[in-house]
Amino acid sequence: MKRAFFGRNGWGRGGRGTGGGQADGCRACWDGCSLDALAPGTTCRIRRLMGCGPVRQRLLDLGIRPEREVTVVRAAPLLDPIELRVGDSFIVIRRREAAQIEVEDV
């Protein structure tokens, strides 16, 4: 049976458990990398949102949607929060929220 595009396992293609995960010291974007593991200055494309409930809705309301390009502008000295550039907007989100955003190379 096919998974729905708007399934409960995340927004976008596939669902949870399709492989991937984070490598230690992920500096560049690779298949299955989450947004919180990227270094400042990295540009990538959002693949899917894995969150649910109000956190996911907040990310969607901020314009963080699949197929959008995002640039990590900077990270706070203690790693939380991180600043993103989404289109013409600059958005600051927590690392735990960024961990729920799967990204891929542009």
N, C-alpha and C positions, 0 to 999 in steps of 0.2 A: 504494500500500500504506500502511495506517495505521501510525503509530508506536505502540509499546507505551507504556503509562503508566509502567512501570518500565524504560524503555529505557536503553541505555548512554550516551545523550546527555543524561541528566539526569533527575531525579525530577520528575514533574508533567507538565503539558500541554506539547505541542510538544517541540522538541528544540533543539539548538544551531543557530544560523544562522536563527532565526525573526525576525530584525530586532532593533532596539533598539541597545544599546550605552550608553555613558555620555556625558552632556553635560558640558562643562566647568562646574564650579561647581554641580553638581546639589544644590540645597538641599532641594527637596521631592521626593517620590517621583513618578515618572512611569513609564509602561509601558516596561519593559525596564531599569529602574534597578537597580543592585546595592546591597547593604546597606552597603558601605564608603563610598559617596558621600553618605550621608545625614547631616544635621546632628543634633547631640544634641537630644533632645526630640521627634523625629519618630516617629510611630507608623505602621506599615505592615503589610501581610500578605505572608507568604512565598509566592512564586509557584512556584518550583522551585529545586532544588539542581543546580548544573552540575558539581560536583566528582565525583571518582571515587576508589575505593580507600579506604584507611584514614582519610583526611581527611573524606570524605563520611560514612563510618560513624560517626566521632566526632561530627559535627554531628547526625546522626540520634539517636545515643545521648544527646546533651545536650537533646533535645527540639525541635530546630530542624527542623520538618517543614512541608510545603506546607499552606497554609490556616491556619497559626497566626499570630496577631498578635504583633508584636515592636516594642518601643520602644527606640530608641537612647538610653541614659541619659547616657553621657559618653564622650569620647575622651581618650586620654592627650595630654599636651602635644606630644609628637613624633609624634602621630597613630597610634601603634601601642602597645598594643591598644585595642579599643573594648569598652565594657560594654553589654550588652543585657539587657532584661527580657523574658523569655519566660514567660508565665503568672505564676506566683508566684516564679519563680527568676530570679536575676541571673547572667548568664554573661559571661565575658570571652573574646573570641576575637581572633585576629590579623587584620589588614586583608586579607591575601592569602586567608584563609579566608572573610572577609565578602564579598570580591569574587566568590566563587563562588555567592552566594545572590542570586537575582533576586527582587525585591519589587515590590509594586504598592500603590496607595493603598487605604486602608481604606474 
